[in-house]
């Protein structure tokens, strides 16, 4: 899978560099050493040697197509307004209410929620008890072996 990604990124890098090479003659040192792989907010991927403002995630790739660095960018937005904050708070409140309705539609009482939680925790708790029993047996064997060695 990594080989396919590398070949795709090299092909795209060659495609980007191809027209420029046809127009001008470059020396080997003139090629960009880093290709940027940009992912925008809509999930589209762009390859370039220049940074574009619509990038939300940027990966620097070397000439072999390997990722050198990953960057998360934040777009500079307009100053936050109280109306936008109120709209965000209303949206959060609506989402919280939706989740509460979904929870109450799934379970009829708090006891059912607790029973479901206990059921989902039963297997991990059993694994913990089993591990504790093994540890206790191993400690007991260690103690017995140490007493035998002392004799």
C-alpha positions in Angstrom: 0.0 0.0 0.0 2.9 2.4 0.8 4.5 1.6 -2.5 1.3 2.5 -4.4 1.0 5.8 -2.5 4.6 6.6 -3.2 4.1 5.8 -6.9 0.9 7.9 -7.1 2.6 10.8 -5.4 5.6 10.6 -7.6 3.4 10.4 -10.7 1.5 13.5 -9.6 4.7 15.3 -8.8 6.1 14.5 -12.2 2.8 15.7 -13.8 3.1 19.0 -11.9 6.7 19.4 -12.9 6.4 18.2 -16.5 5.0 21.3 -18.2 7.5 23.5 -16.4 10.4 21.3 -17.6 9.2 21.4 -21.2 9.2 25.2 -21.2 12.5 25.8 -19.5 15.8 24.0 -19.1 16.6 23.4 -15.4 19.7 22.2 -13.7 19.4 19.3 -11.4 19.6 21.5 -8.3 16.7 23.7 -9.6 14.0 21.1 -8.8 11.9 21.6 -5.6 13.1 19.3 -2.9 9.7 19.2 -1.2 6.3 18.6 -2.6 3.3 19.6 -0.5 0.2 17.4 -0.3 -2.7 19.6 0.7 -6.1 18.4 2.0 -8.8 21.0 1.9 -12.0 21.2 4.0 -14.0 19.2 1.4 -11.6 16.3 1.4 -9.9 17.1 -1.9 -6.2 16.4 -2.2 -3.8 18.7 -4.0 -0.1 18.3 -4.8 2.0 21.4 -5.3 5.3 23.0 -4.4 3.5 26.1 -3.2 1.3 26.6 -0.1 -2.4 27.4 -0.9 -4.7 29.2 1.6 -7.5 26.6 1.4 -5.4 23.8 2.9 -6.5 22.5 6.2 -3.9 19.6 6.4 -0.5 19.8 4.8 2.1 17.0 4.4 5.6 17.8 3.2 6.9 15.0 1.0 10.4 14.5 -0.2 11.5 13.6 -3.8 10.9 9.9 -3.1 7.2 10.6 -2.1 7.7 9.9 1.6 6.0 12.2 4.1 8.6 14.3 5.9 6.3 16.6 8.1 2.6 16.9 8.8 1.0 20.2 9.6 -2.4 21.2 10.7 -3.4 24.7 9.7 -6.1 27.0 11.0 -7.6 29.5 8.7 -7.6 33.0 9.9 -11.3 33.9 10.2 -13.1 37.1 10.9 -13.3 38.4 14.4 -15.7 36.3 16.5 -19.0 38.0 17.0 -21.5 37.6 19.9 -24.2 36.5 17.4 -22.0 33.7 16.1 -21.3 32.6 19.7 -25.0 32.6 20.5 -25.7 30.6 17.3 -23.0 28.2 18.3 -24.4 27.8 21.8 -27.9 27.3 20.4 -26.5 24.6 18.1 -24.7 22.9 21.0 -27.8 23.0 23.1 -29.9 21.5 20.2 -27.3 18.7 19.8 -27.3 18.0 23.5 -31.1 17.8 23.5 -31.1 15.5 20.5 -28.7 13.1 22.2 -30.8 13.1 25.4 -33.9 12.3 23.4 -32.0 9.4 21.6 -30.9 8.1 25.0 -34.3 8.3 26.6 -35.8 6.6 23.4 -33.3 3.8 23.7 -33.7 3.2 27.5 -36.8 3.5 29.6 -35.1 4.1 33.0 -31.8 4.9 34.6 -31.7 1.3 35.9 -31.5 0.1 32.3 -28.7 2.4 31.5 -26.8 1.1 34.6 -27.5 -2.5 33.7 -26.2 -1.9 30.1 -23.1 -0.3 31.5 -22.5 -3.1 34.0 -23.0 -5.7 31.2 -20.4 -4.0 29.0 -18.0 -3.8 31.9 -18.4 -7.5 32.9 -15.9 -8.9 30.4 -13.1 -6.4 31.2 -13.6 -6.8 34.9 -13.4 -10.6 34.6 -10.1 -10.2 32.7 -8.8 -8.0 35.5 -9.8 -10.6 38.1 -8.2 -13.4 36.1 -5.0 -11.4 35.8 -4.9 -10.7 39.5 -5.3 -14.4 40.3 -2.4 -15.3 38.0 -0.3 -12.6 39.6 -1.2 -13.9 43.1 -0.2 -17.5 42.0 3.0 -16.3 40.4 3.9 -14.3 43.6 3.2 -17.5 45.7 5.4 -19.6 43.5 8.1 -16.9 43.7 7.9 -16.9 47.5 8.1 -20.8 47.6 11.1 -20.8 45.3 12.9 -18.2 47.4 12.3 -20.2 50.5 13.6 -23.4 48.8 16.7 -21.4 47.7 17.4 -20.2 51.2 17.3 -23.7 52.6 
